Amino acid sequence: MNRFIFKTLLVSVLCVTTGNLLPFFSDMANQPIWFLTITLYALLTILLRSWAAKSQKGSAINFSTAVIGTTTAKMLFTIVVVTTYLVSKLPNRELFVFGVFGVFVAFSVLFVIDVQRLIKGG
């Protein structure tokens, strides 16, 4: 699990760094809401990965339910984050939505790769 936490922190730093390196996104990448969004995705990914790892020791149905549940939870979380930001009428709305999509993809790829490693190892 410590290895996954390290990878999650690495993806978080990558998301922050990429946001600051893109000239059109640098204004958005320096707002506290952006750092909070990345932090929440990192925590959610760690929590959901631990759920999937615990369910792997049970039946195949429990593991499948956990993986599908994690995907559903992250999708619903993304909808809530994007909708809240859009309704609040904060600046750079379009950039935030595209950025959140990128963060969602980055943490989803990390999760899928690690779950595949769990399956092969367990």
N, C-alpha and C positions, 0 to 999 in steps of 0.2 A: 504494500500500500504506500510506503514511503516513496518508492520509485514513481508511482503514479502521481503523488502529490508534487514531486519535483517536476515531472513532465507538465503538469497543470500550471505550475508557476512559470515554467518556461514558455508555454503557449500564451499565458497572460502577458508576460514581458514582450513577447513577439507581437501581440495585438497592440500594445501601447506603442511600441517602437515603430511598427508599420504605420500606425495612425499619425505619428509625428513626422515620419519621413515623406508622406504624401503631401505635397504642397496644398492641394485643394481641401485636405481633410485636417490640416494642422490646427485650425481654429476649434474644430469640434473635439479633437484629440486632447486638448488642454483644459477641457471643462471637467469639473468634479463629477458631473453626472456620467461622463464617459468612463472614468476610473471606477465609479461605483457599479456601473453595468458590467464591466469586465470582472470585477471582484465577485459580484453575485453569480455570474456564469461559472466562474472557477469553483466557488463553494457548492453550487448546485451540481456541477459535474462530479466533484469529489463525493458528495452525498449519494448521488444516484449510482456511481460506480461501486460504492460500498454495498449498496442494496443489491446490485447485480451479482457482486462477488459472493455475498451471503446466500443468495438464492441459488447459486450454481451448485452448492453442496446438497440441495434438495433434488426434487424431481425436474425433469426436462420442462414440464409445464410451468413450474414455478420460475425457472430461469427465463423461459420465453415471455412469460407475463411481466417479469421484471424489466427485460429489455424493451418490450413494447411500452410498458409504463413509463420508462425513462424518456423514451422518445416523445410520448404524449405530454409528459410533464414539461419537458424543455420547449416543446412547441407552444403549449399554453402559456408558459412563462414569457416566451418571446412576444406573443400576442399582447399580453398584459403590459409589458415594457414599452412596446412600440405604441400601443393605443394611449397609454398614459402620457408619453412624451408628446404625441401628436395633439392630444386634447389640451395639454397645458400650454400650447402655443409658444414653446421655447424656440430660440433661434436654431437655424440649420436643421430643420426637420427632415429634409430629404437625406442629407448626409448622415444623420443619426440612424435613420431606418436602414440605409445601405450598410452602415458600419455594424449595426446590430446583426444584420444578416451574415456579415463576414465573421463576426465573433461566434455566432451560432454554428456556422459551418466549421470553424476551427476547433471548437470544443466538441462538436459532434464527431469529427474525424478522429480526434484524440480518443474519445470514448469507444468508438467502433474498433479502432486498432487494438485498444487494450482489452476489450471484450473478446476479440478474436484470439488474443494471446491467452486469455483465461480458458477459452474453450480448448485450445490446443494443449494447454498445460494441465487441464483438469479432467 
